[in-house]
Amino acid sequence: MIRTQIRLEPAQHRRLKELAAHRSTSIAQLVREGVDHVLSRAEDGVLWDRFLSSAGSFRATSVEQDVSAKHDRYLEDAFR
């Protein structure tokens, strides 16, 4: 683990301390969970951006006129 310092507002510290006591855990653990949550949401945003950028970019050839039936497969290919 890497040690780091952060500055919290007094109200944030008080609420974290109360929550940590309620959950029988440490403030550090709550902060790590919060960081994981923020990073997960950021990764979800990247995937959503990739999805939006691929929307409308598919050009079907005469062989691929089955887009409405196989759109999941084509989206999966676009995300690779």
N, C-alpha and C positions, 0 to 999 in steps of 0.2 A: 504494500500500500504506500501511497505517496501522501505526505502530510501537506496540508494547505491551510491558509488563513482566509476567513471571509468576515465581512462586517455585516451585522444584522441590525435592523431597527430594534429598539427595545421591545416593542410589541411582538415582533416576529420571534425574538428569542423567548419571550414569556410563553407564547403560544406553542412553540416547538418544545419547550421544557415540559409544559403541561401534557402535550400529546405523547411525548416520550415516556413520561411517568405512567400515563394511562395505558400505553401499549407495552410497558415494561421493556423498553429498549432505550437506546441512546440517541441524543440529538444527532450525532455523527451518522448513525444508521438512517435516520430520517432524511438527512441531507443527501446521503448516497442514493436513497430511493428516489428523492426528488430529481437528482441529476439523471438517473436512469430514465425517469419519466420524460424529462425534457428531451433527452437524446432520442428516445423512442419516437416521440412526436415529430422531431426534426427529420428522422428517417422516413416516417410516414409521409411527411410533406414532400420529400424528394420523390418518393414513389408516385404520389398524387400528381406532382408536376410532370413526371415522365408520362403518366397516363394522359394528362391533358394535352401534352405536346404531341402525342401520337394520334389523338382523336382527329379524324378527318384526313389523316395523311396516307391512309391505305388506298392504293389504286389497284383495283381488281383487273386481272387480265381476263380474257374470255374463258379461260379454264377455271378461274377463281370467282365465278359468279355466285358462289354459295356462301357469301360472307354472312348473311343473316343466320345461317345454320351453323357455321363454324367460327363465329366471331371470337369465342374464347380462345381458340387455338391461335388465331391470327394475332390477338392481343398479347398472348404469351410470347409468341415469336418476336413481336415488336419490343417487348421489354428485355429481351436477351441482349 
